[in-house]
Amino acid sequence: MPAATPSSVPHGDPAGNLWPGWRLGLPQEGRGSVARAGRRIAAISIDLLLCAIISWVFFFGVEFASLAIFAVEQIVLLITLGGGVGHLLLGMRLVTLQGEHCGVWRPILRTALLCLLIPALIWNSDQRGLHDVFSGTVLVRR
């Protein structure tokens, strides 16, 4: 049986993935590899905590203020710097599947889906949430 290559494995086959990102042509570890769950969860926790503090200080905890602050923070920083505060602090960046800058519409779509929460809780074998799958992005290590 010939060895599997990333292009020969169907994207829906989790058993054919040797490591998260293999089917996408990403390295197993180090720079450019898929950011793993622990790092991603820590990054979003940093962002949510920062937004909650800003909401409490400037908006006195008004309902949905921290979600709006989170959305603005994500969109602006993903477009300009390639990552939110948590991403940047923990050595991650958001790129397209081709490894390029995400542009404008991808961060907007990704953030809108992330704010719905459910897409972020459903991951594929490449450890990409539905918000990344639908926006054509992947969170990688810098």
Order of alpha helices (4+ residues) and beta strands (2+ residues): alpha-alpha-alpha-beta-alpha-alpha-alpha-beta
